[in-house]
Amino acid sequence: MSARDETTAHHVVVEERGSRLEVFLVALRLGLTSFGNPVAHLGYFHQEYVVRRAWLDERRYADLLALCQFLPGPASSQVGIAVGTVRAGYLGGLLAWLGFTLPSAVALIVFALVVGSLDVTDAGWLHGLKLAAVAVVAQAVWGMARNLATGRERATIAILAAGVVLVAPSAATQVLVIAAGALVGVLLFREDGSAAEVDPTRERRRSVFWLMLFVIGLAGLPVLAATVDLQAVSVIDAFYRTGSLVFGGGHVVLPLIEQEVVPPGWLDEDTFIAGYGAAQAVPGPLFTFAAYLGAAFEVEPNGVAGGLLALVAIFLPSFFLVWGVLPFWERLRSVPSVRSALVGVGAAVVGILAAALYDPVWTSAVFEPRDLALALAAFGLLVAWKAPPWLVVVLAALGGEALARL
């Protein structure tokens, strides 16, 4: 297949290429085993989607990761939605999100209804899970660096990107570093060839449709909440707005959600903090914290219905944004100058992940030599012994609990 034909084959975003059931089952396994923060989730995705199943190559995975870094909302979940969409169409994207999100959402709703007073913050097994995340992210950085940061120029971009992000850590810094990587890529890595000749009309119409829904929700829900005396509408508005405006994902969303739910009296501060502790102990995206909050509300809707409503509302903007932007991204990435830019972006992404490996992954887990020993053991199982991530997670949790009892 020529480069031109290959580009054309990759252009159609929603063409079904894989089993939707397979997409769901793989995402479900990730949802059951992907402990840690959003950076760790990207490491698990890399291992499953790139290394093990080869649904994407290293470069295309970095492309999608860079795209989702530019969008507001939960970056790891958006990468999952994008991978599912590329693999099996729009329904594939929905099923990828459902599989990845369902386990933690169910666990947090149950926690809100049954064991809201349980404190797992200092549990040994939880610390073991954090150490497993160190190993998973380290493996992802290692694998991506070998493909995307080879040679002096790319390695230098990655190193500089890591240094900048470590010195000035913020979501805005990450976006600026990716943009700088793109500029350097255009200057240093010129690629020949022409863009694929395809008719973008259908994809453009679909993109505009999804982006219009995003804007309508962001602008229209506050008006609807102010005019309709219905608590459910206010809940949808609060969580949709949070999912639309937060950059960086993960822990960044917590202060925004707190301002939406505690001051109005939907629940108290202690209940909010208890749920935050529980959210650290479950796999999957931290944004499923919304499911706990909706279930724990002191006003209706609450319980299972409240949890599901809040969960869908906070993730809905991610679907509209990914589905709206992805077709344009797919078309742009076939342009030679854009491909050159993406070489620089890939190297910058490696640097960003390397910085994240240190902070917050390393700094939140490795405190003493025995922590490092357990993290190294997990890394060895992944890299040298090719152990499946779920097994490494289980063994790390058991190891963390054993260390806590010594």
BELSULTA-V301841 format. One record per backbone hydrogen bond with DSSP energy under -0.5 kcal/mol. NH is the residue of the N-H (numbers start at 0). CO is the residue of the C=O. Records with the same first field share a line. If there is no record, write none. Layout:
# BELSULTA-V301841
NH->CO ; CO
This chain:
# BELSULTA-V301841
5->1
6->2
7->3
8->4
9->5
10->6 ; 7
11->7
12->10
16->86
17->86
22->18
23->19
24->20
25->21
26->22
27->23
28->24
29->25
30->26
31->27
32->28
33->29
34->32
40->36
41->37
42->38
43->39
44->40
45->41
46->42
47->43
48->44
49->44 ; 45
50->45
51->46
52->47
54->48
55->48
60->56
61->57
62->58
63->59
64->60
65->61
66->62
67->63
68->64
69->65 ; 66
70->66
72->245
74->72
77->73
78->74
79->75
80->76
81->77
82->78
83->79
84->80
85->81
86->82
87->83
88->84
91->87
92->88
93->89
94->90
95->91
96->92
97->93
98->94
99->95
100->96
101->97
102->98
104->100
105->101
106->102
107->103
108->104
109->105
110->106
111->107
112->108
113->109
114->109
117->114
119->117
122->119
126->122
127->123
128->124
129->125
130->126
131->127
132->128
133->129
134->130
135->131
136->132
137->133
138->134
139->135
140->136
141->137
142->138
143->139
144->140
145->141
146->142 ; 143
147->143
148->144
153->149
154->150
155->151
156->152
157->153
158->154
159->155
160->156
161->157
162->158
163->159
164->160
165->161
166->162
167->163
173->169
174->170
175->171
176->172
177->173
178->174
179->175
180->176
181->177
182->178
183->179
184->180
185->181
186->182
187->183
188->184
189->187
197->195
199->197
203->199
204->200
205->201
206->202
207->203
208->204
209->205
210->206
211->207
212->208
213->209
214->210
215->211
216->212
217->213
218->214
219->215
220->216
222->218
223->219
224->220
225->221
226->222
227->223
228->226
229->227
232->229
233->229
234->230
235->231
236->232
237->233
238->234
239->235
240->236
241->237
242->238
243->239
244->240
245->241
251->248
252->249
253->250
254->250
255->251
256->252
257->253
258->254
259->255 ; 256
260->256
261->257
262->257
264->261
265->260
266->260
271->267
272->268
273->269
274->270
275->271
276->272
277->273
278->274
279->275 ; 276
280->276 ; 277
281->278
283->33
287->284
288->285
289->286
290->287
291->287
292->288
293->289
294->290
295->291
296->292 ; 293
297->265
302->294
304->301
305->301
306->302
307->303
308->304
309->305
310->306
311->307
312->308
313->309
314->310
315->311
316->312
317->314
318->314
319->315
320->316
321->317
322->318
323->319
324->320
325->321
326->322
328->324
329->325
330->326
331->327
332->328
333->330
334->331
338->334
339->335
340->336
341->337
342->338 ; 339
343->339
344->340
345->341
346->342
347->343
348->344
349->345
350->346
351->347
352->348
353->349
354->350
355->351
356->352
357->353
358->354
360->355
361->356
362->357
363->359
364->361
365->361
366->364
370->367
371->367
372->368
373->369
374->370
375->371
376->372
377->373
378->374
379->375
380->376
381->377
382->378
383->379
384->379
386->380
390->387
391->387
392->388
393->389
394->390
395->391
396->392
397->393
398->394
399->395
400->396
401->397
402->398
403->399
404->400
405->401 ; 402
